[in-house]
Amino acid sequence: MKRNEKFALMKKNKTVKKNSYKEKKHRRKKHPLLAIILFVFFAVVIFAFLITLPVFKINNVSVSGNDLLSQDEVLRLANIPVGENIFLFRFDNAKKKLMNLPVLKKVSFLRRFPSSVVIKVVERKVAVVCVIENQSLILDDEGVVMNPEGIMAVGVSFPDITDLPVINGLDKSWFEGGLELRSDIGGEILNMLAEFKTLVLPKKLRIDISEKNNAKLLVDDIISIKLGELNGLSQKVKVFENIYSKIKDRKYDIEYVDVSVPMFPVVEFKD
């Protein structure tokens, strides 16, 4: 065999071996990819089969966190059908219906596998009563009306409101959409009442703001406090606290306490 022919044959053999190596390498690459595809496919099939088993059908719905609102009313409004798949059922519509209730602040749904659902509610806390046009509106500490006319749920039971602080003199126009007291008007008042209850521990509180520049606070139907303008109320409460600690033994003899100018408080006693 001539030298040139021998060289050409060797070169051809190298090319064949190289191509064979590439083909084997390509096949090795395809096998893992195929295995992954098959694994994912069978995993999806198995998962789809498992979640459709009868054991994952909802057969129990309970409620937690409710005090003002009855469990029956929560279940009625949520209307979660027994027999629905616990994985596939969406709670969006149920949540929307429940959040329309003014007494509720937050609603969440917890899946308890394999077949139970817990409706967890957070209710608003009763804070004050506002008397407007012979109607008693119950507000929480954020000024939200908890018992608006025409939106009340059937199963709501409020505690005795006679022990709640009362706000007189509010105008109906101060409520946004009739559902929430405007923060620029009610925010400081609500904070002041909450702070006052903590500092002085009165049994009854009544604030009259029918005259914006001459607000008055009545404590336990005994002590009248002149607040003046509806600003700086927190400071005025602290001034009263300092005074009250010194005169509380004579509270039945007090005509009024004037803290409208916090730097110069006045205590007037009865004759």
WORATA-V71770 format. One record per pair of residues at least 6 apart in sequence whose ideal C-beta (glycine too) atoms are under 7 Angstrom apart, sorted by the first residue. I is the first residue (numbers start at 1). J is the second residue. D is the distance in Angstrom with one decimal. If there is no record, write none. Layout:
i=I j=J d=D
i=I j=J d=D
This chain:
i=51 j=85 d=6.5
i=51 j=87 d=4.6
i=52 j=85 d=6.9
i=55 j=114 d=4.9
i=55 j=115 d=6.5
i=56 j=85 d=5.9
i=56 j=86 d=5.1
i=56 j=87 d=6.3
i=56 j=114 d=5.3
i=56 j=115 d=6.4
i=57 j=83 d=5.3
i=57 j=84 d=6.8
i=57 j=85 d=6.2
i=57 j=115 d=6.1
i=58 j=80 d=6.6
i=58 j=82 d=5.7
i=58 j=83 d=6.6
i=58 j=84 d=5.1
i=58 j=86 d=5.2
i=58 j=89 d=6.7
i=58 j=115 d=5.8
i=58 j=117 d=5.8
i=59 j=82 d=5.8
i=59 j=115 d=4.7
i=60 j=115 d=6.5
i=60 j=116 d=4.4
i=61 j=75 d=6.2
i=61 j=80 d=5.0
i=61 j=117 d=4.9
i=61 j=119 d=6.8
i=62 j=118 d=5.4
i=63 j=71 d=4.5
i=63 j=74 d=4.7
i=63 j=75 d=6.6
i=63 j=119 d=4.9
i=63 j=121 d=6.7
i=64 j=118 d=5.8
i=64 j=120 d=5.2
i=65 j=120 d=5.4
i=65 j=121 d=4.6
i=65 j=122 d=5.8
i=65 j=123 d=6.9
i=66 j=74 d=6.0
i=66 j=121 d=5.3
i=66 j=123 d=6.7
i=67 j=123 d=5.9
i=68 j=103 d=5.3
i=68 j=123 d=5.3
i=68 j=156 d=5.6
i=68 j=157 d=6.1
i=68 j=158 d=6.3
i=69 j=101 d=6.9
i=69 j=103 d=5.7
i=69 j=121 d=6.9
i=69 j=123 d=6.5
i=69 j=153 d=6.4
i=69 j=155 d=5.9
i=69 j=156 d=5.6
i=70 j=155 d=3.3
i=72 j=155 d=5.9
i=73 j=153 d=5.3
i=73 j=154 d=5.8
i=73 j=155 d=3.0
i=74 j=98 d=6.7
i=74 j=119 d=5.8
i=74 j=121 d=6.5
i=77 j=97 d=4.8
i=77 j=98 d=5.6
i=78 j=94 d=4.1
i=78 j=97 d=6.8
i=78 j=98 d=6.1
i=78 j=119 d=5.7
i=79 j=94 d=6.5
i=80 j=94 d=5.9
i=80 j=117 d=6.0
i=86 j=111 d=5.6
i=86 j=113 d=6.8
i=86 j=114 d=7.0
i=86 j=115 d=6.1
i=86 j=117 d=7.0
i=91 j=109 d=4.2
i=95 j=107 d=5.2
i=98 j=104 d=5.9
i=98 j=107 d=4.7
i=99 j=107 d=5.8
i=101 j=153 d=5.2
i=102 j=144 d=6.3
i=102 j=145 d=6.1
i=102 j=146 d=5.1
i=102 j=148 d=5.8
i=102 j=151 d=6.1
i=102 j=179 d=6.6
i=103 j=123 d=5.6
i=103 j=124 d=5.8
i=103 j=146 d=5.1
i=103 j=156 d=5.7
i=104 j=121 d=5.6
i=104 j=123 d=6.1
i=105 j=122 d=4.8
i=105 j=123 d=6.5
i=105 j=124 d=5.0
i=106 j=122 d=3.9
i=107 j=119 d=7.0
i=107 j=121 d=5.4
i=108 j=120 d=4.8
i=109 j=117 d=6.2
i=109 j=119 d=6.0
i=110 j=118 d=4.4
i=110 j=120 d=6.0
i=111 j=117 d=6.1
i=112 j=118 d=6.0
i=124 j=140 d=3.9
i=124 j=144 d=6.1
i=124 j=146 d=5.7
i=125 j=140 d=5.6
i=125 j=141 d=6.1
i=126 j=138 d=5.8
i=126 j=140 d=6.6
i=126 j=146 d=6.8
i=126 j=158 d=6.6
i=126 j=159 d=6.6
i=126 j=164 d=6.5
i=127 j=139 d=5.7
i=127 j=140 d=5.2
i=127 j=141 d=4.3
i=127 j=190 d=6.4
i=127 j=194 d=7.0
i=128 j=139 d=5.1
i=128 j=164 d=5.8
i=128 j=165 d=4.7
i=128 j=166 d=6.9
i=128 j=167 d=5.7
i=128 j=190 d=6.7
i=128 j=193 d=6.1
i=129 j=136 d=5.4
i=129 j=137 d=7.0
i=129 j=138 d=5.8
i=129 j=161 d=5.2
i=129 j=164 d=4.9
i=129 j=166 d=5.1
i=130 j=137 d=4.5
i=130 j=139 d=6.1
i=130 j=167 d=4.7
i=130 j=170 d=5.1
i=131 j=166 d=6.6
i=131 j=168 d=5.7
i=132 j=170 d=5.7
i=132 j=172 d=5.5
i=133 j=172 d=6.5
i=136 j=161 d=6.8
i=137 j=145 d=5.1
i=137 j=147 d=6.5
i=138 j=146 d=4.6
i=138 j=147 d=4.9
i=138 j=158 d=6.1
i=138 j=161 d=6.5
i=139 j=145 d=6.0
i=139 j=146 d=6.7
i=139 j=181 d=6.3
i=140 j=146 d=5.9
i=141 j=190 d=5.9
i=141 j=194 d=6.2
i=143 j=180 d=5.6
i=143 j=181 d=3.5
i=143 j=183 d=6.6
i=143 j=186 d=4.4
i=143 j=187 d=7.0
i=143 j=190 d=5.9
i=144 j=179 d=6.8
i=144 j=180 d=5.1
i=145 j=175 d=6.7
i=145 j=179 d=5.3
i=145 j=180 d=6.5
i=147 j=158 d=7.0
i=148 j=178 d=5.9
i=148 j=179 d=5.5
i=165 j=193 d=4.8
i=165 j=205 d=3.9
i=166 j=206 d=4.5
i=167 j=189 d=6.7
i=167 j=207 d=5.4
i=167 j=209 d=6.8
i=168 j=206 d=6.7
i=168 j=208 d=4.6
i=168 j=210 d=6.4
i=169 j=208 d=5.3
i=169 j=209 d=4.3
i=169 j=210 d=3.2
i=170 j=209 d=6.9
i=174 j=181 d=6.2
i=174 j=182 d=5.3
i=174 j=185 d=5.1
i=175 j=181 d=5.7
i=176 j=182 d=5.9
i=188 j=230 d=6.5
i=188 j=233 d=5.2
i=189 j=207 d=6.8
i=189 j=230 d=6.7
i=189 j=233 d=6.9
i=191 j=234 d=6.7
i=192 j=233 d=3.8
i=192 j=234 d=6.1
i=192 j=237 d=5.7
i=193 j=205 d=6.2
i=193 j=207 d=6.9
i=195 j=234 d=6.1
i=195 j=237 d=5.4
i=196 j=205 d=6.5
i=196 j=237 d=5.1
i=197 j=205 d=6.8
i=199 j=237 d=6.4
i=199 j=241 d=4.7
i=200 j=219 d=6.9
i=200 j=241 d=6.4
i=200 j=244 d=6.3
i=202 j=219 d=4.9
i=202 j=220 d=5.2
i=203 j=220 d=5.4
i=204 j=220 d=5.2
i=204 j=221 d=5.9
i=205 j=217 d=6.9
i=205 j=219 d=6.3
i=206 j=218 d=4.4
i=207 j=215 d=6.5
i=207 j=217 d=4.9
i=208 j=215 d=6.8
i=208 j=216 d=4.8
i=209 j=215 d=4.7
i=209 j=230 d=6.4
i=212 j=230 d=6.0
i=213 j=228 d=6.7
i=213 j=229 d=5.2
i=214 j=228 d=6.6
i=215 j=227 d=4.2
i=215 j=228 d=6.7
i=215 j=230 d=5.5
i=216 j=224 d=6.2
i=216 j=225 d=6.7
i=216 j=226 d=5.9
i=216 j=227 d=6.5
i=217 j=225 d=4.2
i=217 j=227 d=5.8
i=218 j=224 d=5.6
i=219 j=225 d=6.6
i=222 j=251 d=5.8
i=222 j=252 d=6.5
i=223 j=251 d=5.7
i=223 j=254 d=5.5
i=223 j=257 d=6.5
i=224 j=256 d=4.3
i=225 j=240 d=6.0
i=225 j=256 d=7.0
i=225 j=257 d=5.0
i=225 j=259 d=6.4
i=226 j=256 d=5.9
i=226 j=258 d=4.2
i=226 j=259 d=6.9
i=226 j=260 d=5.2
i=227 j=233 d=6.6
i=227 j=236 d=5.7
i=227 j=259 d=6.6
i=227 j=260 d=6.1
i=228 j=260 d=2.7
i=232 j=262 d=6.7
i=235 j=262 d=5.1
i=236 j=259 d=4.4
i=236 j=262 d=5.5
i=239 j=259 d=4.8
i=239 j=262 d=4.7
i=239 j=265 d=5.4
i=240 j=257 d=6.1
i=240 j=259 d=5.3
i=243 j=257 d=6.1
i=243 j=265 d=5.9
i=243 j=267 d=6.3
i=247 j=254 d=6.6
i=247 j=267 d=6.3
i=253 j=269 d=5.2
i=253 j=270 d=5.4
i=254 j=267 d=6.6
i=254 j=269 d=6.0
i=255 j=268 d=4.2
i=255 j=269 d=6.0
i=255 j=270 d=5.0
i=256 j=268 d=5.2
i=257 j=265 d=6.9
i=257 j=267 d=5.3
i=258 j=265 d=6.4
i=258 j=266 d=4.0
i=259 j=265 d=4.9
